[in-house]
Amino acid sequence: MSPPTDARTLAWAYLSQVALGPCAPLVELAAAVGPEAAADAVRTADLPEVLRTRTEARRHLDTAERDLDRLLRLGGRLLTPDDEDWPAWKLLAFDGIESRRDREAAVPLALWTLGAASVAELTDRAIGVVGTRAATGYGEHVTTQFVDDLAGAGWTVVSGAAYGIDGVAHRAALAAGAPTVAVLACGLDRAYPAGHARLLRDVADTGLVLSEYPLGTTPARHRFLARNRLVAGLSDAVLVVEAGARSGARNTAAWAARLGRPVLAVPGPVTSAASVGCHRMIREGTAQLVARAADVIESAGPVAVGDDESGPVRRLDVLSATEARVYEALPTAGPVAVRALSESSGLPLAAVRGALPALELEGLVGQDDTGWFRRT
């Protein structure tokens, strides 16, 4: 017999099933009234018109108790905003995006996870590594080299478990003895792609496999695009190793830029179709060129080695929540005006003006006649 599940967790699971992906209005409702009251409102359709329409197709599907029992038997758990392990710090970046205009730009209601590792701890210092499914030998070699060095420096690799660069990144992390995080675009009971079933089990053994989609959810194109925002959101920076002209990796890079994460790209041979997307991002200034893991680490955030045994300590760790939010809202390149920074961070002008001098004293930002900018 499995242990009983509390009503609040059941409510989160039900809301996740009803939403079946990003749903900003439902996230707002749960935050305002609590998951149990939100679940009751959904069941009875006692909702504003926009949310009633959004939940109409699935409000009658309440298999939360059964699915949580299945998840437990798979060795997983449901992570919710109530949990201490919820990656609130990383997901804070979504607050700066106008979710009412972009329904995909919302934090997940819950995360269905496999693996005993801590989501918050693994993603505290994390790099998203993505690229084309049609990886070349060059791309596989470069990915392995970058990931091995990143793992050795204590960084977690986050990727989407797809064929090509994603799979190479996960395998390289495991070979280096480091945990890695795989973000799926389907339910955890479905190994996708099927050829990565063994890889996903290995990832869960030492790291995490997670999804915002409940058990039984099948892969779909729009779910891969939504998945990409979580790969970017859970990372400090996104590294694109190879990307074709229409590669999904460029979508992940675009999400990283929207969330204020550095976007990094590895150049390839000028004759390689697999590197066209990377070259275009570098040429257009939407990605920084990197040639080694040290370049990635430098862009991902200032790091100083402490004297104790607690591991590397980032200068960002000493910031207040407001200062950190302002810093995250700064673009990776170029200056920005205070008012624009207020809009992108979602903070009042007074709060932004108060945080910027403190960030300047820390050596993290600077200013010129046109506005404020990040310092490398």
C-alpha positions as CSV (number, residue, x, y, z in Angstrom):
1,M,0.0,0.0,0.0
2,S,1.3,3.4,-0.9
3,P,1.1,6.2,1.7
4,P,-1.9,8.5,1.5
5,T,-1.5,11.7,-0.5
6,D,-2.6,15.0,1.2
7,A,-5.4,17.0,-0.4
8,R,-3.1,19.9,-1.3
9,T,-0.8,17.7,-3.4
10,L,-3.8,16.1,-5.0
11,A,-5.1,19.5,-5.9
12,W,-1.8,20.5,-7.5
13,A,-1.8,17.2,-9.5
14,Y,-5.3,17.8,-10.7
15,L,-4.5,21.4,-11.8
16,S,-1.5,20.1,-13.7
17,Q,-3.6,17.6,-15.5
18,V,-6.2,20.2,-16.4
19,A,-3.7,22.7,-17.6
20,L,-1.7,20.2,-19.6
21,G,1.1,22.7,-20.1
22,P,1.7,26.4,-19.4
23,C,-1.4,28.2,-18.2
24,A,-0.7,31.6,-16.7
25,P,-4.3,32.3,-15.6
26,L,-4.4,29.0,-13.6
27,V,-1.0,29.7,-12.1
28,E,-2.3,33.1,-10.9
29,L,-5.5,31.6,-9.5
30,A,-3.6,29.0,-7.5
31,A,-1.3,31.6,-6.2
32,A,-4.2,33.9,-5.2
33,V,-6.5,31.4,-3.5
34,G,-4.4,28.3,-3.0
35,P,-4.4,25.0,-5.0
36,E,-7.4,23.4,-3.2
37,A,-9.7,26.3,-3.7
38,A,-8.5,26.7,-7.3
39,A,-9.2,23.0,-8.0
40,D,-12.7,23.4,-6.6
41,A,-13.3,26.4,-8.8
42,V,-12.1,24.5,-11.9
43,R,-14.3,21.5,-11.1
44,T,-17.4,23.6,-10.7
45,A,-16.5,26.0,-13.6
46,D,-16.8,28.9,-11.2
47,L,-14.2,30.9,-13.1
48,P,-13.6,33.9,-15.3
49,E,-14.5,33.4,-18.9
50,V,-11.0,33.1,-20.2
51,L,-10.1,30.4,-17.6
52,R,-13.4,28.6,-17.9
53,T,-12.8,28.2,-21.7
54,R,-9.1,27.2,-21.1
55,T,-10.1,24.4,-18.6
56,E,-13.4,23.2,-20.1
57,A,-12.0,20.3,-22.1
58,R,-10.2,18.6,-19.2
59,R,-11.9,19.7,-16.0
60,H,-13.8,16.4,-15.7
61,L,-10.5,14.4,-15.8
62,D,-9.5,13.9,-12.2
63,T,-7.1,10.9,-12.0
64,A,-4.7,12.7,-9.6
65,E,-4.8,10.0,-6.9
66,R,-4.2,7.2,-9.4
67,D,-1.5,9.0,-11.2
68,L,0.4,10.0,-8.0
69,D,0.3,6.4,-7.0
70,R,1.7,5.3,-10.4
71,L,4.4,8.0,-10.1
72,L,5.4,6.7,-6.7
73,R,5.7,3.2,-8.0
74,L,7.9,4.5,-10.8
75,G,10.1,6.0,-8.1
76,G,9.1,9.6,-8.7
77,R,7.4,12.4,-6.9
78,L,5.4,15.5,-7.7
79,L,7.2,18.8,-6.9
80,T,5.0,21.8,-6.2
81,P,5.5,25.4,-5.3
82,D,4.8,24.4,-1.7
83,D,8.0,22.4,-1.6
84,E,11.3,23.7,-0.3
85,D,13.0,22.1,-3.3
86,W,10.9,24.1,-5.8
87,P,13.4,26.1,-8.0
88,A,11.7,29.4,-7.2
89,W,14.9,31.4,-7.7
90,K,15.4,30.2,-11.3
91,L,11.7,30.5,-12.2
92,L,11.6,34.1,-10.9
93,A,12.8,35.1,-14.3
94,F,9.4,34.4,-15.7
95,D,7.9,37.2,-13.7
96,G,9.5,39.7,-16.1
97,I,7.6,38.3,-19.0
98,E,4.0,39.5,-19.8
99,S,2.3,36.1,-19.5
100,R,-1.1,37.5,-20.4
101,R,0.1,38.2,-23.9
102,D,2.1,35.0,-24.2
103,R,0.3,32.0,-22.7
104,E,3.5,29.9,-23.0
105,A,5.4,32.4,-20.8
106,A,4.3,30.9,-17.5
107,V,6.0,28.9,-14.7
108,P,4.8,25.3,-14.5
109,L,2.0,24.5,-12.0
110,A,4.0,21.5,-10.8
111,L,6.9,19.3,-11.9
112,W,6.6,15.5,-12.2
113,T,10.1,14.2,-11.4
114,L,12.1,11.0,-11.4
115,G,15.2,10.8,-9.3
116,A,16.2,11.5,-5.7
117,A,18.3,14.5,-6.3
118,S,17.2,18.1,-5.4
119,V,15.9,20.2,-8.2
120,A,16.9,23.4,-6.5
121,E,20.4,22.2,-5.7
122,L,21.1,20.7,-9.1
123,T,20.0,23.8,-11.0
124,D,21.7,26.3,-8.6
125,R,24.7,26.3,-11.0
126,A,23.4,24.9,-14.3
127,I,24.2,25.3,-18.0
128,G,21.6,24.4,-20.7
129,V,23.3,22.5,-23.5
130,V,21.3,22.1,-26.7
131,G,21.7,21.5,-30.4
132,T,20.6,19.8,-33.5
133,R,19.3,16.2,-33.6
134,A,21.5,15.7,-36.7
135,A,24.7,16.2,-34.9
136,T,28.0,15.8,-36.7
137,G,31.1,14.1,-35.4
138,Y,32.5,17.6,-34.7
139,G,29.5,18.6,-32.7
140,E,29.6,15.4,-30.7
141,H,33.3,15.9,-29.9
142,V,32.9,19.5,-28.9
143,T,29.8,18.8,-26.8
144,T,31.7,16.0,-24.9
145,Q,34.7,18.3,-24.3
146,F,32.6,21.2,-23.1
147,V,30.4,19.1,-20.8
148,D,33.4,17.2,-19.3
149,D,35.0,20.6,-18.4
150,L,31.7,22.0,-17.1
151,A,31.1,19.0,-15.0
152,G,34.6,19.1,-13.6
153,A,34.0,22.7,-12.5
154,G,30.8,21.7,-10.7
155,W,28.2,22.8,-13.2
156,T,25.0,20.7,-13.9
157,V,24.1,20.2,-17.5
158,V,20.4,20.6,-18.4
159,S,19.1,19.4,-21.7
160,G,16.0,17.9,-23.4
161,A,17.1,14.2,-23.9
162,A,16.6,14.4,-27.7
163,Y,18.7,12.6,-30.2
164,G,21.9,14.4,-31.2
165,I,23.5,17.1,-29.1
166,D,21.1,16.6,-26.2
167,G,21.8,13.0,-25.8
168,V,25.6,13.5,-26.1
169,A,25.4,16.2,-23.4
170,H,23.6,13.9,-21.0
171,R,26.0,11.0,-21.7
172,A,29.1,13.1,-21.3
173,A,27.9,14.4,-17.9
174,L,27.2,10.8,-16.8
175,A,30.6,9.7,-18.1
176,A,32.2,12.5,-16.0
177,G,30.4,11.2,-12.9
178,A,28.2,14.3,-12.7
179,P,24.4,14.5,-12.3
180,T,22.4,15.9,-15.2
181,V,18.8,17.1,-15.7
182,A,16.6,15.9,-18.6
183,V,13.5,17.9,-19.3
184,L,10.8,16.0,-21.2
185,A,7.9,17.2,-23.4
186,C,5.7,14.2,-22.4
187,G,4.7,12.2,-19.3
188,L,7.4,10.5,-17.4
189,D,5.9,7.1,-18.1
190,R,6.8,7.5,-21.8
191,A,10.4,7.3,-22.7
192,Y,10.9,9.7,-25.6
193,P,12.7,9.2,-27.8
194,A,12.3,5.4,-27.2
195,G,15.9,4.9,-28.1
196,H,16.8,6.9,-25.0
197,A,14.9,4.8,-22.5
198,R,18.1,3.4,-20.9
199,L,19.7,6.9,-21.0
200,L,16.8,8.3,-19.1
201,R,17.0,5.6,-16.4
202,D,20.7,6.4,-16.0
203,V,20.0,10.1,-15.7
204,A,17.3,9.5,-13.0
205,D,19.7,7.3,-11.1
206,T,22.1,10.2,-10.3
207,G,20.3,13.3,-11.5
208,L,16.7,14.1,-12.5
209,V,14.2,13.5,-15.2
210,L,11.4,16.0,-15.0
211,S,8.3,17.2,-16.9
212,E,5.5,19.7,-16.3
213,Y,3.2,17.2,-18.1
214,P,1.3,14.5,-16.1
215,L,1.7,10.8,-16.8
216,G,0.2,9.6,-20.0
217,T,0.8,12.8,-21.9
218,T,2.1,12.1,-25.4
219,P,4.9,14.2,-27.2
220,A,3.7,17.0,-29.5
221,R,5.4,19.8,-31.3
222,H,4.0,22.6,-29.1
223,R,5.0,20.6,-26.0
224,F,8.6,20.6,-27.2
225,L,8.5,24.3,-27.7
226,A,7.1,24.7,-24.1
227,R,9.7,22.3,-22.8
228,N,12.4,24.5,-24.3
229,R,11.4,27.4,-22.0
230,L,12.1,25.2,-18.9
231,V,15.5,24.1,-20.2
232,A,16.4,27.8,-20.5
233,G,14.6,28.8,-17.3
234,L,16.4,26.2,-15.1
235,S,19.8,27.2,-16.5
236,D,22.2,30.1,-15.8
237,A,23.1,30.2,-19.5
238,V,22.3,28.3,-22.6
239,L,25.0,26.8,-24.8
240,V,24.1,25.9,-28.4
241,V,26.7,23.6,-30.0
242,E,25.2,22.9,-33.4
243,A,22.0,24.3,-34.8
244,G,20.5,24.2,-38.3
245,A,18.7,27.1,-39.9
246,R,15.4,26.0,-38.3
247,S,16.7,24.0,-35.3
248,G,14.6,23.8,-32.2
249,A,17.8,24.7,-30.3
250,R,17.3,28.3,-31.5
251,N,13.9,28.3,-29.9
252,T,15.6,27.4,-26.6
253,A,18.1,30.2,-27.2
254,A,15.3,32.7,-27.8
255,W,13.7,31.7,-24.5
256,A,17.1,32.2,-22.7
257,A,17.3,35.7,-24.1
258,R,13.8,36.5,-23.0
259,L,14.6,35.3,-19.5
260,G,17.8,37.3,-19.3
261,R,20.1,34.3,-19.6
262,P,23.3,34.5,-21.6
263,V,23.1,32.8,-25.0
264,L,26.3,31.1,-26.1
265,A,27.1,29.5,-29.4
266,V,30.0,27.3,-30.7
267,P,31.2,28.1,-34.2
268,G,31.6,25.3,-36.6
269,P,33.0,24.8,-40.1
270,V,31.6,27.4,-42.5
271,T,30.7,24.6,-44.9
272,S,28.6,22.7,-42.2
273,A,24.8,23.0,-42.5
274,A,24.6,21.9,-38.8
275,S,26.3,25.1,-37.7
276,V,24.3,27.6,-39.8
277,G,22.1,28.5,-36.9
278,C,25.0,29.1,-34.5
279,H,26.7,31.3,-37.1
280,R,23.6,33.3,-37.7
281,M,23.1,34.0,-34.0
282,I,26.7,35.0,-33.6
283,R,26.5,37.3,-36.6
284,E,23.3,38.9,-35.5
285,G,24.6,39.4,-32.0
286,T,22.0,37.2,-30.3
287,A,24.6,34.8,-29.1
288,Q,28.2,35.1,-27.8
289,L,30.9,33.1,-29.5
290,V,32.5,30.6,-27.1
291,A,35.4,28.3,-27.8
292,R,35.9,26.5,-24.5
293,A,34.1,25.8,-21.2
294,A,35.9,28.6,-19.4
295,D,34.1,31.1,-21.8
296,V,30.8,29.6,-20.8
297,I,31.5,29.8,-17.1
298,E,32.6,33.4,-17.4
299,S,29.4,34.3,-19.1
300,A,27.1,32.3,-16.8
301,G,28.0,34.3,-13.8
302,P,31.0,35.6,-11.7
303,V,32.3,32.9,-9.5
304,A,34.8,33.2,-6.6
305,V,36.3,30.2,-4.8
306,G,35.6,30.3,-1.0
307,D,38.1,29.4,1.7
308,D,35.8,26.8,3.2
309,E,34.7,23.4,1.8
310,S,31.2,24.5,0.8
311,G,32.2,24.9,-2.9
312,P,32.3,27.9,-5.2
313,V,30.4,31.0,-4.0
314,R,28.9,33.3,-6.6
315,R,29.0,37.0,-6.1
316,L,25.4,36.9,-7.0
317,D,24.6,35.0,-3.8
318,V,25.1,38.1,-1.7
319,L,22.4,40.0,-3.5
320,S,19.0,40.7,-2.1
321,A,15.9,39.4,-4.0
322,T,15.3,42.8,-5.5
323,E,18.9,43.3,-6.6
324,A,19.0,39.8,-8.1
325,R,15.8,40.5,-10.0
326,V,17.1,43.7,-11.4
327,Y,20.4,42.0,-12.4
328,E,18.6,39.2,-14.1
329,A,16.5,41.7,-16.1
330,L,19.6,43.4,-17.6
331,P,20.3,42.3,-21.2
332,T,23.4,40.3,-21.7
333,A,24.8,42.9,-24.0
334,G,24.3,46.7,-24.4
335,P,22.8,49.3,-22.0
336,V,19.2,49.8,-21.0
337,A,17.4,52.7,-19.5
338,V,16.0,52.6,-15.9
339,R,12.4,52.8,-17.0
340,A,12.9,49.9,-19.5
341,L,14.6,47.9,-16.8
342,S,11.6,48.6,-14.5
343,E,9.3,47.2,-17.1
344,S,11.3,44.1,-17.8
345,S,11.9,43.3,-14.2
346,G,8.3,44.1,-13.1
347,L,9.7,46.2,-10.2
348,P,8.8,49.9,-9.4
349,L,11.1,52.6,-10.6
350,A,12.1,53.4,-7.1
351,A,13.1,49.8,-6.4
352,V,15.2,49.6,-9.5
353,R,16.9,53.0,-8.8
354,G,17.7,51.7,-5.3
355,A,19.2,48.4,-6.5
356,L,21.4,49.7,-9.3
357,P,24.0,51.5,-7.1
358,A,24.3,48.4,-4.9
359,L,24.9,46.3,-8.0
360,E,27.5,48.9,-9.2
361,L,29.3,48.7,-5.8
362,E,29.5,44.9,-6.3
363,G,31.1,45.4,-9.7
364,L,28.3,43.7,-11.5
365,V,26.9,46.6,-13.5
366,G,28.1,49.9,-14.9
367,Q,26.5,52.9,-16.6
368,D,27.1,55.3,-19.4
369,D,25.1,58.1,-21.1
370,T,22.6,55.6,-22.6
371,G,21.9,53.5,-19.5
372,W,23.0,50.6,-17.3
373,F,24.7,47.5,-18.5
374,R,26.2,44.2,-17.1
375,R,29.9,44.0,-16.5
376,T,31.7,40.9,-17.5
